[in-house]
Amino acid sequence: MQQGWQLYMLQTAAGMLYTGITTDVHRRLLQHQCGKGARALRGKGPLTLVFNCDAGDRAAASRLEYQVKQLSRTQKLLLVAQQPSCLNAWFSRSD
């Protein structure tokens, strides 16, 4: 059985936001915390999962990840604060 993809955002101890996609958010968070994930997060202190949502298949998840990465820090913080269950609707509404 194939799992759906999810988009997630992590926050470092210094407040940096990192966006990624995975089929298992918990496993991926553990990888990042052990230093086996993205280089950008290595040595950045404790990581906090601040947002995650369903993102469809791999292609859709990659498109959503790109859209989120294009947001300003202020827009990303708004996304985290609002915690929308559907990012496609959130992007449609904020255009």
N, CA, C and O atoms as a DFTB+ gen file, in Angstrom:
380 C
 N C O
     1  1       0.840      -1.192       0.000
     2  2       0.000       0.000       0.000
     3  2       0.881       1.251       0.000
     4  3       1.748       1.404       0.860
     5  1       0.662       2.122      -0.944
     6  2       1.483       3.314      -1.086
     7  2       0.915       4.450      -0.235
     8  3      -0.285       4.722      -0.259
     9  1       1.806       5.109       0.521
    10  2       1.400       6.238       1.337
    11  2       1.351       7.497       0.492
    12  3       2.076       7.626      -0.495
    13  1       0.485       8.430       0.889
    14  2       0.456       9.716       0.222
    15  2       1.595      10.596       0.697
    16  3       2.175      10.364       1.757
    17  1       1.901      11.579      -0.074
    18  2       2.973      12.503       0.253
    19  2       2.463      13.616       1.146
    20  3       1.299      14.011       1.075
    21  1       3.351      14.111       1.983
    22  2       3.028      15.219       2.870
    23  2       4.093      16.301       2.747
    24  3       5.268      16.024       2.506
    25  1       3.648      17.529       2.920
    26  2       4.557      18.669       2.990
    27  2       4.710      19.000       4.463
    28  3       3.736      18.968       5.215
    29  1       5.927      19.320       4.877
    30  2       6.159      19.660       6.275
    31  2       7.076      20.869       6.381
    32  3       7.851      21.170       5.473
    33  1       6.966      21.548       7.505
    34  2       7.863      22.664       7.800
    35  2       8.432      22.451       9.199
    36  3       7.714      22.133      10.146
    37  1       9.746      22.638       9.294
    38  2      10.444      22.546      10.563
    39  2      11.003      23.911      10.920
    40  3      11.320      24.723      10.051
    41  1      11.117      24.144      12.226
    42  2      11.737      25.385      12.689
    43  2      12.955      25.021      13.531
    44  3      12.887      24.143      14.391
    45  1      14.061      25.700      13.277
    46  2      15.289      25.463      14.035
    47  2      15.242      26.264      15.331
    48  3      14.342      27.075      15.546
    49  1      16.228      26.021      16.187
    50  2      16.317      26.755      17.448
    51  2      16.464      28.255      17.204
    52  3      16.007      29.065      18.010
    53  1      17.106      28.627      16.087
    54  2      17.311      30.037      15.759
    55  2      16.114      30.651      15.036
    56  3      16.116      31.847      14.745
    57  1      15.085      29.837      14.740
    58  2      13.884      30.364      14.099
    59  2      13.819      30.191      12.596
    60  3      12.836      30.596      11.976
    61  1      14.857      29.589      11.982
    62  2      14.835      29.351      10.542
    63  2      13.750      28.327      10.216
    64  3      13.545      27.367      10.960
    65  1      13.063      28.540       9.101
    66  2      12.040      27.604       8.655
    67  2      12.575      26.776       7.492
    68  3      13.188      27.312       6.568
    69  1      12.340      25.475       7.543
    70  2      12.770      24.552       6.497
    71  2      11.534      23.824       5.980
    72  3      10.713      23.359       6.771
    73  1      11.395      23.721       4.674
    74  2      10.254      23.054       4.045
    75  2      10.728      21.828       3.284
    76  3      11.745      21.870       2.591
    77  1       9.983      20.734       3.417
    78  2      10.317      19.515       2.695
    79  2       9.077      18.678       2.442
    80  3       7.983      19.019       2.892
    81  1       9.254      17.574       1.716
    82  2       8.164      16.642       1.449
    83  2       8.627      15.229       1.799
    84  3       9.818      14.926       1.730
    85  1       7.694      14.382       2.170
    86  2       8.010      13.009       2.548
    87  2       6.736      12.181       2.576
    88  3       5.632      12.723       2.507
    89  1       6.891      10.878       2.676
    90  2       5.728      10.007       2.869
    91  2       5.555       9.661       4.340
    92  3       4.538       9.082       4.722
    93  1       6.540      10.010       5.176
    94  2       6.487       9.706       6.606
    95  2       7.142      10.852       7.380
    96  3       8.363      10.886       7.534
    97  1       6.338      11.771       7.855
    98  2       6.852      12.978       8.519
    99  2       7.638      12.622       9.775
   100  3       8.706      13.187      10.013
   101  1       7.129      11.698      10.581
   102  2       7.816      11.332      11.827
   103  2       9.211      10.763      11.541
   104  3      10.184      11.153      12.186
   105  1       9.308       9.846      10.581
   106  2      10.598       9.263      10.215
   107  2      11.557      10.342       9.716
   108  3      12.734      10.352      10.077
   109  1      11.048      11.246       8.890
   110  2      11.891      12.296       8.309
   111  2      12.384      13.264       9.383
   112  3      13.537      13.696       9.347
   113  1      11.523      13.606      10.334
   114  2      11.929      14.480      11.437
   115  2      13.052      13.829      12.240
   116  3      14.024      14.492      12.603
   117  1      12.921      12.536      12.516
   118  2      13.979      11.823      13.244
   119  2      15.282      11.833      12.457
   120  3      16.355      11.995      13.039
   121  1      15.203      11.661      11.135
   122  2      16.409      11.717      10.308
   123  2      17.077      13.081      10.404
   124  3      18.294      13.176      10.566
   125  1      16.275      14.135      10.305
   126  2      16.829      15.491      10.408
   127  2      17.472      15.701      11.775
   128  3      18.560      16.269      11.866
   129  1      16.813      15.252      12.830
   130  2      17.334      15.456      14.181
   131  2      18.632      14.692      14.429
   132  3      19.456      15.107      15.243
   133  1      18.809      13.584      13.731
   134  2      20.038      12.785      13.865
   135  2      21.149      13.269      12.935
   136  3      22.242      12.703      12.933
   137  1      20.880      14.306      12.148
   138  2      21.889      14.838      11.236
   139  2      21.990      14.078       9.929
   140  3      22.951      14.258       9.182
   141  1      21.003      13.223       9.639
   142  2      21.033      12.435       8.406
   143  2      20.094      12.982       7.342
   144  3      19.904      12.357       6.299
   145  1      19.514      14.128       7.597
   146  2      18.610      14.747       6.630
   147  2      19.346      15.817       5.848
   148  3      20.515      15.651       5.500
   149  1      18.675      16.892       5.580
   150  2      19.235      17.989       4.786
   151  2      20.423      18.645       5.494
   152  3      20.405      18.843       6.709
   153  1      21.438      18.973       4.724
   154  2      22.616      19.652       5.283
   155  2      22.258      20.982       5.923
   156  3      22.885      21.396       6.898
   157  1      21.264      21.644       5.383
   158  2      20.872      22.960       5.897
   159  2      20.452      22.908       7.365
   160  3      20.471      23.930       8.051
   161  1      20.075      21.730       7.848
   162  2      19.592      21.604       9.222
   163  2      20.629      21.017      10.178
   164  3      20.405      20.988      11.388
   165  1      21.739      20.559       9.660
   166  2      22.741      19.923      10.520
   167  2      23.349      20.933      11.476
   168  3      23.822      21.993      11.067
   169  1      23.329      20.583      12.762
   170  2      23.910      21.435      13.787
   171  2      23.091      22.668      14.121
   172  3      23.604      23.605      14.733
   173  1      21.846      22.680      13.736
   174  2      20.999      23.862      13.970
   175  2      20.182      23.745      15.247
   176  3      19.240      24.511      15.451
   177  1      20.528      22.805      16.101
   178  2      19.840      22.674      17.381
   179  2      18.561      21.874      17.273
   180  3      18.301      21.246      16.247
   181  1      17.768      21.893      18.314
   182  2      16.514      21.122      18.281
   183  2      15.582      21.636      17.188
   184  3      15.453      22.840      16.967
   185  1      14.945      20.702      16.520
   186  2      14.013      21.035      15.442
   187  2      12.587      20.815      15.931
   188  3      12.302      19.878      16.677
   189  1      11.709      21.692      15.497
   190  2      10.300      21.594      15.860
   191  2       9.461      21.495      14.603
   192  3       9.604      22.306      13.688
   193  1       8.590      20.507      14.558
   194  2       7.649      20.396      13.454
   195  2       6.570      21.443      13.683
   196  3       5.830      21.372      14.664
   197  1       6.476      22.424      12.772
   198  2       5.517      23.514      12.956
   199  2       4.329      23.435      12.004
   200  3       3.317      24.105      12.209
   201  1       4.456      22.599      10.945
   202  2       3.354      22.475       9.995
   203  2       3.524      21.207       9.183
   204  3       4.638      20.845       8.805
   205  1       2.409      20.530       8.915
   206  2       2.407      19.459       7.920
   207  2       0.987      19.271       7.411
   208  3       0.015      19.508       8.128
   209  1       0.888      18.839       6.161
   210  2      -0.408      18.606       5.544
   211  2      -0.265      17.625       4.395
   212  3       0.831      17.432       3.868
   213  1      -1.366      17.007       4.007
   214  2      -1.374      16.115       2.856
   215  2      -1.055      16.910       1.606
   216  3      -1.470      18.060       1.465
   217  1      -0.306      16.285       0.690
   218  2       0.120      16.988      -0.518
   219  2      -0.141      16.189      -1.787
   220  3       0.332      16.574      -2.856
   221  1      -0.879      15.089      -1.701
   222  2      -1.196      14.317      -2.892
   223  2      -0.068      13.396      -3.309
   224  3       0.624      12.833      -2.461
   225  1       0.122      13.240      -4.611
   226  2       1.186      12.372      -5.117
   227  2       2.522      13.130      -5.132
   228  3       2.580      14.300      -4.756
   229  1       3.575      12.461      -5.562
   230  2       4.926      13.046      -5.537
   231  2       5.001      14.336      -6.354
   232  3       5.603      15.316      -5.915
   233  1       4.393      14.338      -7.535
   234  2       4.453      15.523      -8.398
   235  2       3.731      16.703      -7.752
   236  3       4.241      17.823      -7.755
   237  1       2.553      16.454      -7.204
   238  2       1.786      17.523      -6.550
   239  2       2.533      18.041      -5.326
   240  3       2.561      19.246      -5.073
   241  1       3.136      17.134      -4.571
   242  2       3.891      17.521      -3.378
   243  2       5.084      18.397      -3.760
   244  3       5.383      19.378      -3.079
   245  1       5.754      18.044      -4.835
   246  2       6.905      18.845      -5.292
   247  2       6.469      20.239      -5.722
   248  3       7.159      21.222      -5.452
   249  1       5.324      20.320      -6.390
   250  2       4.811      21.641      -6.794
   251  2       4.463      22.488      -5.571
   252  3       4.780      23.676      -5.526
   253  1       3.814      21.878      -4.580
   254  2       3.471      22.625      -3.364
   255  2       4.730      23.053      -2.613
   256  3       4.799      24.169      -2.097
   257  1       5.710      22.178      -2.553
   258  2       6.966      22.513      -1.883
   259  2       7.603      23.729      -2.554
   260  3       8.072      24.639      -1.871
   261  1       7.623      23.747      -3.873
   262  2       8.183      24.881      -4.607
   263  2       7.418      26.160      -4.277
   264  3       8.020      27.206      -4.032
   265  1       6.084      26.070      -4.270
   266  2       5.269      27.258      -3.971
   267  2       5.564      27.788      -2.575
   268  3       5.704      28.996      -2.388
   269  1       5.658      26.903      -1.603
   270  2       5.934      27.332      -0.229
   271  2       7.321      27.947      -0.138
   272  3       7.506      28.956       0.543
   273  1       8.287      27.359      -0.809
   274  2       9.651      27.888      -0.757
   275  2       9.769      29.268      -1.406
   276  3      10.720      30.000      -1.134
   277  1       8.815      29.623      -2.255
   278  2       8.826      30.948      -2.881
   279  2       8.219      32.020      -1.976
   280  3       8.356      33.210      -2.258
   281  1       7.555      31.620      -0.902
   282  2       6.927      32.573       0.013
   283  2       7.980      33.327       0.814
   284  3       9.080      32.827       1.051
   285  1       7.623      34.528       1.221
   286  2       8.494      35.288       2.118
   287  2       8.406      34.668       3.518
   288  3       7.509      33.874       3.798
   289  1       9.330      35.034       4.373
   290  2       9.296      34.523       5.749
   291  2       7.979      34.889       6.429
   292  3       7.398      34.071       7.143
   293  1       7.511      36.111       6.208
   294  2       6.249      36.567       6.803
   295  2       5.088      35.696       6.334
   296  3       4.229      35.321       7.132
   297  1       5.060      35.375       5.045
   298  2       3.988      34.532       4.508
   299  2       4.074      33.108       5.067
   300  3       3.051      32.479       5.339
   301  1       5.295      32.609       5.236
   302  2       5.459      31.272       5.820
   303  2       4.970      31.247       7.265
   304  3       4.321      30.290       7.687
   305  1       5.276      32.284       8.009
   306  2       4.809      32.359       9.392
   307  2       3.282      32.442       9.448
   308  3       2.664      31.874      10.348
   309  1       2.679      33.139       8.500
   310  2       1.225      33.194       8.406
   311  2       0.662      31.804       8.107
   312  3      -0.346      31.403       8.689
   313  1       1.297      31.088       7.225
   314  2       0.887      29.720       6.902
   315  2       0.940      28.844       8.154
   316  3       0.010      28.082       8.419
   317  1       2.006      28.948       8.910
   318  2       2.155      28.179      10.149
   319  2       1.069      28.574      11.150
   320  3       0.486      27.712      11.808
   321  1       0.801      29.853      11.263
   322  2      -0.211      30.324      12.210
   323  2      -1.612      29.855      11.837
   324  3      -2.409      29.513      12.710
   325  1      -1.910      29.838      10.546
   326  2      -3.253      29.466      10.091
   327  2      -3.475      27.965      10.024
   328  3      -4.614      27.509      10.126
   329  1      -2.414      27.187       9.857
   330  2      -2.494      25.723       9.795
   331  2      -3.599      25.219       8.856
   332  3      -4.456      24.446       9.285
   333  1      -3.598      25.642       7.581
   334  2      -4.652      25.177       6.672
   335  2      -4.520      23.678       6.404
   336  3      -3.412      23.146       6.340
   337  1      -5.648      23.012       6.251
   338  2      -5.615      21.575       5.973
   339  2      -5.373      21.316       4.489
   340  3      -4.935      20.230       4.109
   341  1      -5.658      22.318       3.646
   342  2      -5.470      22.173       2.204
   343  2      -4.668      23.368       1.682
   344  3      -5.160      24.497       1.652
   345  1      -3.429      23.100       1.272
   346  2      -2.580      24.190       0.775
   347  2      -3.044      24.732      -0.560
   348  3      -2.890      25.924      -0.822
   349  1      -3.614      23.880      -1.421
   350  2      -4.099      24.374      -2.716
   351  2      -5.148      25.454      -2.498
   352  3      -5.123      26.488      -3.165
   353  1      -6.067      25.222      -1.572
   354  2      -7.104      26.222      -1.276
   355  2      -6.457      27.469      -0.649
   356  3      -6.871      28.590      -0.943
   357  1      -5.463      27.282       0.196
   358  2      -4.811      28.418       0.854
   359  2      -4.110      29.300      -0.186
   360  3      -4.191      30.526      -0.115
   361  1      -3.428      28.680      -1.142
   362  2      -2.766      29.450      -2.189
   363  2      -3.787      30.138      -3.097
   364  3      -3.564      31.272      -3.519
   365  1      -4.878      29.485      -3.396
   366  2      -5.924      30.093      -4.236
   367  2      -6.529      31.316      -3.552
   368  3      -6.804      32.330      -4.194
   369  1      -6.728      31.204      -2.258
   370  2      -7.331      32.281      -1.490
   371  2      -6.398      33.470      -1.332
   372  3      -6.842      34.618      -1.321
   373  1      -5.080      33.191      -1.206
   374  2      -4.147      34.285      -0.938
   375  2      -3.625      34.952      -2.199
   376  3      -2.849      35.903      -2.105
   377  1      -4.025      34.487      -3.376
   378  2      -3.578      35.129      -4.633
   379  2      -4.269      36.448      -4.860
   380  3      -4.012      37.116      -5.861
